[in-house]
């Protein structure tokens, strides 16, 4: 199959996959795997090669990024259980002070979500948000939106959260996570600035239905924070900062002259798997200092239970990407690259935005879009067809996917309900605040990506 028929078949496959997830409530793993198999049959891939194609796409994830996802989530859960995330939030609050409450909430959310899911992060920090609203007499809604935005921005842009780290692996940046982290921090800036001003603006126009309710007292995370001893700030920070420093050390190995033995050590420690392993070892100290070392088994079990679906969804997305390449769709795109080159960086943004809006999960939107784009080092991939063939360009594409996966969060997104329920907002007010916020910061970050792309 070639030409327009191939393009129409691809679009139908995407529509079928989105419909299966959002309307028929079929699990994303089965939806993507089933769509991949059906697409392979329809486009005419030889029957005897289809099992090999599917197996190749599926296994590639387990050999590259699977362990990194598990370690990142394990560190995050330990930070959550030991209340290290609360310690970090309290310290940031003290540093910024009560004169800039929206900024404080924004930065607290942004930093906490490096290692904690945005849903969990909102529940953890919500008691602090409520307390700050009472102390400063600032609009509860403005603090709700600032916190939600900060959490969401780093959730979709900065590893080791599952979406960005999976996209980096799928697109060939599993050994360049430091580049993705740095690019994520840079692209976050326009989103954070937009969120800050929007939160201050919307807080004057929308009020929570009952800002005096102490909803956080029903939260197990809030209740444990009152009785469990908090770790020190340094112990709370080490699991996050040490992997970043080690990956920086590994990146410098190719730039700064050093002895052969030191060069080998730097390369070894700079590998994401090793760096995150060291970060995990640092996080173990928190379990001992908070006398929760016996919970390690349960924490590990919960991590594997949570990480499993994400890894398998990532693998199914990789299968879809492999089938798309084998079907010849990428070759068709390459033949029309003169048109697509003008919108190259926007292309994955639009796909991710459509997937996010249709089925609700940012992580699924990121993984699926990254799978469609493929490896930047593969000449047969969509990345090559769009002319994105360097690590820096690939990192920008990861950012474009992440920005698109924000637009827009509404009733089919669990995070929408976390923000509205804990923020004391009605669904209608949620559309005016949270949903509009995700659209605005998504567009702002895309503008920043386009600006950066001019200089790449």
Secondary structure, DSSP 8 states (H G I E B T S, - for coil): --HHHHHHHHHHHHHHHHHHHHTS---HHHHHHHHHHHHHHHHT--HHHHHHHHHHHHHHHHTTTHHHHHHHHHHHHHHHHTTHHHHHHHHHHHHH-GGGHHHHHHHHHHHHTTTS-HHHHHHHHHHHHHHHHHHH---HHHHHHHHHHHHHHHHHHSTTSHHHHHHHHHTT-TT-HHHHHHHHHHHHHHHHHHHHHHHHHHTTT---TTTT--GGGG-HHHHHHHHS----HHHHHHHHHHHHHHHHHHHHTTTS---HHHHHHHHHHHSHHHHHHHHHHHHHHHHHHTT-GGGHHHHHHHHHHHHHHHHHHHHHHHHHHHHHHHHTHHHHHHHTHHHHGGGHHHHHHHHHHHHHHHH--HHHHHHHHHHHH--TT-TTSHHHHTT--SHHHHHHHHHHHHHHTTS---TTSHHHHHHHHHTT--HHHHIIIIIHHHHHHHHHHHHHHHHHHTT-
